[in-house]
């Protein structure tokens, strides 16, 4: 978990790939998977951040995949409607 937190503080494209690989390599470690989603979610918006969250939205654990989906939806700009 310390490694996940330390890597999560880096917010770099290469780090995103490593964190996603870690989450997918250990699909039954839901706590680590959710921590990875939360770390990536807090990074500045960018294509590599969204790509990582998209990959995590296909995680075998529904808890991890739903957390990634919510993070993606929360970061998507909402359409503005005019009355």
N, CA, C and O atoms as a printed pandas DataFrame, in Angstrom:
     atom_number atom_name residue_name chain_id  residue_number  x_coord  y_coord  z_coord
0              1         N          UNK        A               1    0.826   -1.186    0.000
1              2        CA          UNK        A               1    0.000    0.000    0.000
2              3         C          UNK        A               1    0.876    1.257    0.000
3              4         O          UNK        A               1    0.530    2.254   -0.634
4              5         N          UNK        A               2    1.996    1.212    0.703
5              6        CA          UNK        A               2    2.904    2.374    0.699
6              7         C          UNK        A               2    3.410    2.670   -0.699
7              8         O          UNK        A               2    3.543    3.833   -1.080
8              9         N          UNK        A               3    3.694    1.632   -1.466
9             10        CA          UNK        A               3    4.160    1.834   -2.842
10            11         C          UNK        A               3    3.077    2.488   -3.701
11            12         O          UNK        A               3    3.367    3.359   -4.520
12            13         N          UNK        A               4    1.849    2.066   -3.510
13            14        CA          UNK        A               4    0.742    2.660   -4.263
14            15         C          UNK        A               4    0.617    4.140   -3.926
15            16         O          UNK        A               4    0.461    4.977   -4.815
16            17         N          UNK        A               5    0.683    4.452   -2.659
17            18        CA          UNK        A               5    0.577    5.851   -2.238
18            19         C          UNK        A               5    1.746    6.662   -2.783
19            20         O          UNK        A               5    1.555    7.768   -3.290
20            21         N          UNK        A               6    2.957    6.116   -2.679
21            22        CA          UNK        A               6    4.137    6.838   -3.167
22            23         C          UNK        A               6    4.065    7.058   -4.675
23            24         O          UNK        A               6    4.345    8.156   -5.155
24            25         N          UNK        A               7    3.694    6.025   -5.419
25            26        CA          UNK        A               7    3.562    6.179   -6.869
26            27         C          UNK        A               7    2.416    7.125   -7.216
27            28         O          UNK        A               7    2.498    7.891   -8.176
28            29         N          UNK        A               8    1.357    7.063   -6.431
29            30        CA          UNK        A               8    0.212    7.921   -6.670
30            31         C          UNK        A               8    0.519    9.392   -6.520
31            32         O          UNK        A               8   -0.168   10.231   -7.104
32            33         N          UNK        A               9    1.531    9.717   -5.754
33            34        CA          UNK        A               9    1.922   11.115   -5.577
34            35         C          UNK        A               9    2.686   11.660   -6.773
35            36         O          UNK        A               9    2.842   12.874   -6.900
36            37         N          UNK        A              10    3.160   10.796   -7.643
37            38        CA          UNK        A              10    3.988   11.225   -8.779
38            39         C          UNK        A              10    3.189   11.818   -9.925
39            40         O          UNK        A              10    3.675   12.731  -10.594
40            41         N          UNK        A              11    2.002   11.340  -10.171
41            42        CA          UNK        A              11    1.122   11.863  -11.230
42            43         C          UNK        A              11    1.818   11.993  -12.577
43            44         O          UNK        A              11    1.884   13.076  -13.159
44            45         N          UNK        A              12    2.334   10.869  -13.060
45            46        CA          UNK        A              12    3.025   10.840  -14.352
46            47         C          UNK        A              12    2.430    9.730  -15.219
47            48         O          UNK        A              12    1.915    8.743  -14.693
48            49         N          UNK        A              13    2.496    9.884  -16.540
49            50        CA          UNK        A              13    1.917    8.861  -17.430
50            51         C          UNK        A              13    2.472    7.459  -17.178
51            52         O          UNK        A              13    1.714    6.490  -17.153
52            53         N          UNK        A              14    3.773    7.347  -16.994
53            54        CA          UNK        A              14    4.385    6.042  -16.755
54            55         C          UNK        A              14    3.882    5.444  -15.443
55            56         O          UNK        A              14    3.671    4.235  -15.342
56            57         N          UNK        A              15    3.696    6.283  -14.461
57            58        CA          UNK        A              15    3.186    5.836  -13.166
58            59         C          UNK        A              15    1.758    5.315  -13.304
59            60         O          UNK        A              15    1.401    4.309  -12.691
60            61         N          UNK        A              16    0.947    5.992  -14.104
61            62        CA          UNK        A              16   -0.438    5.563  -14.304
62            63         C          UNK        A              16   -0.482    4.143  -14.856
63            64         O          UNK        A              16   -1.267    3.315  -14.394
64            65         N          UNK        A              17    0.357    3.867  -15.836
65            66        CA          UNK        A              17    0.398    2.529  -16.426
66            67         C          UNK        A              17    0.793    1.478  -15.399
67            68         O          UNK        A              17    0.224    0.387  -15.368
68            69         N          UNK        A              18    1.762    1.807  -14.566
69            70        CA          UNK        A              18    2.213    0.849  -13.539
70            71         C          UNK        A              18    1.137    0.592  -12.495
71            72         O          UNK        A              18    0.954   -0.541  -12.051
72            73         N          UNK        A              19    0.427    1.643  -12.105
73            74        CA          UNK        A              19   -0.637    1.466  -11.116
74            75         C          UNK        A              19   -1.794    0.642  -11.682
75            76         O          UNK        A              19   -2.346   -0.214  -10.991
76            77         N          UNK        A              20   -2.157    0.899  -12.929
77            78        CA          UNK        A              20   -3.224    0.120  -13.558
78            79         C          UNK        A              20   -2.796   -1.346  -13.669
79            80         O          UNK        A              20   -3.587   -2.246  -13.384
80            81         N          UNK        A              21   -1.563   -1.584  -14.076
81            82        CA          UNK        A              21   -1.059   -2.961  -14.184
82            83         C          UNK        A              21   -1.097   -3.657  -12.828
83            84         O          UNK        A              21   -1.436   -4.837  -12.743
84            85         N          UNK        A              22   -0.754   -2.937  -11.781
85            86        CA          UNK        A              22   -0.786   -3.500  -10.428
86            87         C          UNK        A              22   -2.207   -3.891  -10.046
87            88         O          UNK        A              22   -2.435   -4.984   -9.529
88            89         N          UNK        A              23   -3.161   -3.004  -10.298
89            90        CA          UNK        A              23   -4.559   -3.293   -9.959
90            91         C          UNK        A              23   -5.082   -4.494  -10.728
91            92         O          UNK        A              23   -5.813   -5.317  -10.178
92            93         N          UNK        A              24   -4.711   -4.597  -11.991
93            94        CA          UNK        A              24   -5.192   -5.715  -12.806
94            95         C          UNK        A              24   -4.465   -7.020  -12.493
95            96         O          UNK        A              24   -5.023   -8.102  -12.677
96            97         N          UNK        A              25   -3.239   -6.923  -12.027
97            98        CA          UNK        A              25   -2.462   -8.110  -11.683
98            99         C          UNK        A              25   -2.970   -8.744  -10.382
99           100         O          UNK        A              25   -2.801   -9.942  -10.157
100          101         N          UNK        A              26   -3.596   -7.922   -9.530
101          102        CA          UNK        A              26   -4.107   -8.403   -8.242
102          103         C          UNK        A              26   -5.605   -8.089   -8.140
103          104         O          UNK        A              26   -6.011   -7.256   -7.330
104          105         N          UNK        A              27   -6.417   -8.751   -8.956
105          106        CA          UNK        A              27   -7.835   -8.390   -9.036
106          107         C          UNK        A              27   -8.631   -8.634   -7.755
107          108         O          UNK        A              27   -9.697   -8.042   -7.585
108          109         N          UNK        A              28   -8.151   -9.478   -6.859
109          110        CA          UNK        A              28   -8.897   -9.735   -5.629
110          111         C          UNK        A              28   -8.536   -8.755   -4.512
111          112         O          UNK        A              28   -9.191   -8.745   -3.470
112          113         N          UNK        A              29   -7.519   -7.944   -4.711
113          114        CA          UNK        A              29   -7.146   -6.940   -3.707
114          115         C          UNK        A              29   -7.940   -5.667   -3.989
115          116         O          UNK        A              29   -7.439   -4.724   -4.602
116          117         N          UNK        A              30   -9.169   -5.665   -3.535
117          118        CA          UNK        A              30  -10.091   -4.571   -3.809
118          119         C          UNK        A              30   -9.649   -3.288   -3.122
119          120         O          UNK        A              30   -9.792   -2.205   -3.688
120          121         N          UNK        A              31   -9.119   -3.393   -1.919
121          122        CA          UNK        A              31   -8.668   -2.204   -1.185
122          123         C          UNK        A              31   -7.574   -1.483   -1.969
123          124         O          UNK        A              31   -7.609   -0.261   -2.114
124          125         N          UNK        A              32   -6.610   -2.239   -2.471
125          126        CA          UNK        A              32   -5.534   -1.633   -3.267
126          127         C          UNK        A              32   -6.096   -1.065   -4.570
127          128         O          UNK        A              32   -5.677    0.008   -5.005
128          129         N          UNK        A              33   -7.027   -1.762   -5.189
129          130        CA          UNK        A              33   -7.618   -1.284   -6.432
130          131         C          UNK        A              33   -8.341    0.042   -6.252
131          132         O          UNK        A              33   -8.209    0.946   -7.077
132          133         N          UNK        A              34   -9.100    0.155   -5.179
133          134        CA          UNK        A              34   -9.808    1.406   -4.907
134          135         C          UNK        A              34   -8.825    2.520   -4.565
135          136         O          UNK        A              34   -9.025    3.664   -4.974
136          137         N          UNK        A              35   -7.777    2.205   -3.830
137          138        CA          UNK        A              35   -6.751    3.205   -3.516
138          139         C          UNK        A              35   -6.099    3.718   -4.799
139          140         O          UNK        A              35   -5.831    4.912   -4.930
140          141         N          UNK        A              36   -5.850    2.826   -5.727
141          142        CA          UNK        A              36   -5.255    3.223   -7.014
142          143         C          UNK        A              36   -6.206    4.157   -7.758
143          144         O          UNK        A              36   -5.778    5.177   -8.299
144          145         N          UNK        A              37   -7.479    3.817   -7.787
145          146        CA          UNK        A              37   -8.459    4.691   -8.443
146          147         C          UNK        A              37   -8.455    6.070   -7.780
147          148         O          UNK        A              37   -8.446    7.090   -8.469
148          149         N          UNK        A              38   -8.461    6.101   -6.464
149          150        CA          UNK        A              38   -8.500    7.377   -5.750
150          151         C          UNK        A              38   -7.245    8.215   -6.008
151          152         O          UNK        A              38   -7.325    9.436   -6.141
152          153         N          UNK        A              39   -6.103    7.562   -6.076
153          154        CA          UNK        A              39   -4.856    8.294   -6.353
154          155         C          UNK        A              39   -4.888    8.885   -7.754
155          156         O          UNK        A              39   -4.556   10.055   -7.944
156          157         N          UNK        A              40   -5.283    8.088   -8.731
157          158        CA          UNK        A              40   -5.315    8.568  -10.114
158          159         C          UNK        A              40   -6.396    9.637  -10.281
159          160         O          UNK        A              40   -6.204   10.600  -11.023
160          161         N          UNK        A              41   -7.509    9.477   -9.610
161          162        CA          UNK        A              41   -8.606   10.448   -9.684
162          163         C          UNK        A              41   -8.149   11.853   -9.285
163          164         O          UNK        A              41   -8.623   12.843   -9.843
164          165         N          UNK        A              42   -7.238   11.939   -8.330
165          166        CA          UNK        A              42   -6.783   13.229   -7.820
166          167         C          UNK        A              42   -5.749   13.912   -8.696
167          168         O          UNK        A              42   -5.361   15.046   -8.415
168          169         N          UNK        A              43   -5.294   13.248   -9.752
169          170        CA          UNK        A              43   -4.298   13.847  -10.652
170          171         C          UNK        A              43   -4.956   14.892  -11.538
171          172         O          UNK        A              43   -6.171   14.875  -11.733
172          173         N          UNK        A              44   -4.150   15.801  -12.074
173          174        CA          UNK        A              44   -4.702   16.781  -13.019
174          175         C          UNK        A              44   -5.284   16.057  -14.241
175          176         O          UNK        A              44   -4.774   15.025  -14.679
176          177         N          UNK        A              45   -6.360   16.629  -14.769
177          178        CA          UNK        A              45   -6.987   16.021  -15.948
178          179         C          UNK        A              45   -6.003   15.941  -17.098
179          180         O          UNK        A              45   -5.194   16.844  -17.312
180          181         N          UNK        A              46   -6.086   14.870  -17.814
181          182        CA          UNK        A              46   -5.242   14.655  -18.978
182          183         C          UNK        A              46   -5.622   13.348  -19.632
183          184         O          UNK        A              46   -6.299   12.518  -19.025
184          185         N          UNK        A              47   -5.192   13.159  -20.862
185          186        CA          UNK        A              47   -5.597   11.952  -21.588
186          187         C          UNK        A              47   -5.075   10.694  -20.904
187          188         O          UNK        A              47   -5.775    9.682  -20.875
188          189         N          UNK        A              48   -3.864   10.731  -20.354
189          190        CA          UNK        A              48   -3.315    9.532  -19.702
190          191         C          UNK        A              48   -4.043    9.240  -18.393
191          192         O          UNK        A              48   -4.183    8.075  -18.019
192          193         N          UNK        A              49   -4.504   10.259  -17.697
193          194        CA          UNK        A              49   -5.275   10.058  -16.469
194          195         C          UNK        A              49   -6.610    9.391  -16.818
195          196         O          UNK        A              49   -7.004    8.409  -16.189
196          197         N          UNK        A              50   -7.301    9.934  -17.827
197          198        CA          UNK        A              50   -8.580    9.372  -18.229
198          199         C          UNK        A              50   -8.424    7.972  -18.811
199          200         O          UNK        A              50   -9.284    7.113  -18.615
200          201         N          UNK        A              51   -7.333    7.745  -19.524
201          202        CA          UNK        A              51   -7.065    6.415  -20.080
202          203         C          UNK        A              51   -6.890    5.394  -18.954
203          204         O          UNK        A              51   -7.384    4.270  -19.044
204          205         N          UNK        A              52   -6.180    5.796  -17.889
205          206        CA          UNK        A              52   -5.975    4.893  -16.749
206          207         C          UNK        A              52   -7.297    4.593  -16.056
207          208         O          UNK        A              52   -7.576    3.441  -15.725
208          209         N          UNK        A              53   -8.116    5.623  -15.834
209          210        CA          UNK        A              53   -9.414    5.402  -15.196
210          211         C          UNK        A              53  -10.316    4.546  -16.077
211          212         O          UNK        A              53  -11.076    3.721  -15.569
212          213         N          UNK        A              54  -10.240    4.733  -17.379
213          214        CA          UNK        A              54  -11.030    3.926  -18.306
214          215         C          UNK        A              54  -10.613    2.454  -18.212
215          216         O          UNK        A              54  -11.465    1.564  -18.198
216          217         N          UNK        A              55   -9.310    2.204  -18.149
217          218        CA          UNK        A              55   -8.816    0.823  -18.008
218          219         C          UNK        A              55   -9.288    0.227  -16.685
219          220         O          UNK        A              55   -9.657   -0.946  -16.628
220          221         N          UNK        A              56   -9.278    1.028  -15.626
221          222        CA          UNK        A              56   -9.720    0.542  -14.321
222          223         C          UNK        A              56  -11.234    0.335  -14.277
223          224         O          UNK        A              56  -11.725   -0.424  -13.442
224          225         N          UNK        A              57  -11.970    0.991  -15.153
225          226        CA          UNK        A              57  -13.422    0.786  -15.186
226          227         C          UNK        A              57  -13.769   -0.609  -15.716
227          228         O          UNK        A              57  -14.918   -1.041  -15.622
228          229         N          UNK        A              58  -12.784   -1.308  -16.269
229          230        CA          UNK        A              58  -12.980   -2.689  -16.729
230          231         C          UNK        A              58  -12.345   -3.703  -15.758
231          232         O          UNK        A              58  -12.149   -4.868  -16.105
232          233         N          UNK        A              59  -12.031   -3.243  -14.550
233          234        CA          UNK        A              59  -11.435   -4.114  -13.528
234          235         C          UNK        A              59  -12.417   -5.236  -13.178
235          236         O          UNK        A              59  -13.627   -5.008  -13.176
236          237         N          UNK        A              60  -11.920   -6.443  -12.881
237          238        CA          UNK        A              60  -12.809   -7.560  -12.544
238          239         C          UNK        A              60  -13.684   -7.318  -11.311
239          240         O          UNK        A              60  -14.789   -7.854  -11.225
240          241         N          UNK        A              61  -13.203   -6.521  -10.364
241          242        CA          UNK        A              61  -14.008   -6.224   -9.183
242          243         C          UNK        A              61  -15.003   -5.117   -9.509
243          244         O          UNK        A              61  -14.619   -4.051   -9.993
244          245         N          UNK        A              62  -16.275   -5.371   -9.245
245          246        CA          UNK        A              62  -17.281   -4.352   -9.550
246          247         C          UNK        A              62  -17.091   -3.116   -8.671
247          248         O          UNK        A              62  -17.449   -2.014   -9.087
248          249         N          UNK        A              63  -16.538   -3.269   -7.473
249          250        CA          UNK        A              63  -16.303   -2.115   -6.612
250          251         C          UNK        A              63  -15.242   -1.186   -7.207
251          252         O          UNK        A              63  -15.390    0.036   -7.190
252          253         N          UNK        A              64  -14.180   -1.780   -7.727
253          254        CA          UNK        A              64  -13.109   -0.978   -8.336
254          255         C          UNK        A              64  -13.596   -0.370   -9.644
255          256         O          UNK        A              64  -13.348    0.806   -9.911
256          257         N          UNK        A              65  -14.281   -1.157  -10.455
257          258        CA          UNK        A              65  -14.737   -0.636  -11.744
258          259         C          UNK        A              65  -15.754    0.488  -11.557
259          260         O          UNK        A              65  -15.723    1.474  -12.293
260          261         N          UNK        A              66  -16.646    0.355  -10.591
261          262        CA          UNK        A              66  -17.633    1.412  -10.336
262          263         C          UNK        A              66  -16.958    2.676   -9.810
263          264         O          UNK        A              66  -17.353    3.782  -10.178
264          265         N          UNK        A              67  -15.946    2.528   -8.953
265          266        CA          UNK        A              67  -15.215    3.694   -8.452
266          267         C          UNK        A              67  -14.527    4.431   -9.593
267          268         O          UNK        A              67  -14.514    5.661   -9.624
268          269         N          UNK        A              68  -13.957    3.680  -10.530
269          270        CA          UNK        A              68  -13.302    4.298  -11.692
270          271         C          UNK        A              68  -14.331    4.987  -12.585
271          272         O          UNK        A              68  -14.088    6.089  -13.076
272          273         N          UNK        A              69  -15.467    4.349  -12.792
273          274        CA          UNK        A              69  -16.519    4.953  -13.613
274          275         C          UNK        A              69  -17.020    6.254  -12.995
275          276         O          UNK        A              69  -17.206    7.248  -13.696
276          277         N          UNK        A              70  -17.236    6.244  -11.684
277          278        CA          UNK        A              70  -17.682    7.466  -10.999
278          279         C          UNK        A              70  -16.640    8.568  -11.113
279          280         O          UNK        A              70  -16.985    9.737  -11.284
280          281         N          UNK        A              71  -15.371    8.202  -11.020
281          282        CA          UNK        A              71  -14.303    9.199  -11.143
282          283         C          UNK        A              71  -14.277    9.807  -12.540
283          284         O          UNK        A              71  -14.072   11.010  -12.698
284          285         N          UNK        A              72  -14.483    8.977  -13.539
285          286        CA          UNK        A              72  -14.538    9.489  -14.914
286          287         C          UNK        A              72  -15.741   10.403  -15.115
287          288         O          UNK        A              72  -15.623   11.464  -15.730
288          289         N          UNK        A              73  -16.880   10.001  -14.607
289          290        CA          UNK        A              73  -18.088   10.811  -14.766
290          291         C          UNK        A              73  -17.967   12.136  -14.030
291          292         O          UNK        A              73  -18.429   13.165  -14.523
292          293         N          UNK        A              74  -17.356   12.121  -12.865
293          294        CA          UNK        A              74  -17.206   13.346  -12.077
294          295         C          UNK        A              74  -16.264   14.330  -12.752
295          296         O          UNK        A              74  -16.374   15.539  -12.548
296          297         N          UNK        A              75  -15.341   13.820  -13.554
297          298        CA          UNK        A              75  -14.373   14.703  -14.195
298          299         C          UNK        A              75  -14.799   15.133  -15.588
299          300         O          UNK        A              75  -14.121   15.943  -16.220
300          301         N          UNK        A              76  -15.923   14.597  -16.080
301          302        CA          UNK        A              76  -16.412   14.966  -17.405
302          303         C          UNK        A              76  -17.244   16.239  -17.268
303          304         O          UNK        A              76  -18.181   16.294  -16.471
304          305         N          UNK        A              77  -16.896   17.262  -18.050
305          306        CA          UNK        A              77  -17.691   18.496  -17.981
306          307         C          UNK        A              77  -19.136   18.237  -18.358
307          308         O          UNK        A              77  -19.421   17.547  -19.337
308          309         N          UNK        A              78  -20.031   18.786  -17.585
309          310        CA          UNK        A              78  -21.456   18.614  -17.848
310          311         C          UNK        A              78  -21.902   19.606  -18.923
311          312         O          UNK        A              78  -21.396   20.725  -19.015
312          313         N          UNK        A              79  -22.842   19.172  -19.712
313          314        CA          UNK        A              79  -23.384   20.047  -20.762
314          315         C          UNK        A              79  -24.185   21.168  -20.106
315          316         O          UNK        A              79  -24.910   20.947  -19.135
316          317         N          UNK        A              80  -24.046   22.336  -20.638
317          318        CA          UNK        A              80  -24.764   23.490  -20.124
318          319         C          UNK        A              80  -26.036   23.630  -20.939
319          320         O          UNK        A              80  -25.999   23.643  -22.170
320          321         N          UNK        A              81  -27.160   23.733  -20.248
321          322        CA          UNK        A              81  -28.423   23.929  -20.951
322          323         C          UNK        A              81  -28.904   25.342  -20.705
323          324         O          UNK        A              81  -28.786   25.862  -19.595
324          325         N          UNK        A              82  -29.435   25.953  -21.719
325          326        CA          UNK        A              82  -29.959   27.311  -21.611
326          327         C          UNK        A              82  -31.483   27.251  -21.719
327          328         O          UNK        A              82  -32.039   26.589  -22.596
328          329         N          UNK        A              83  -32.120   27.940  -20.828
329          330        CA          UNK        A              83  -33.592   27.945  -20.849
330          331         C          UNK        A              83  -34.108   29.061  -21.710
331          332         O          UNK        A              83  -35.320   29.224  -21.849
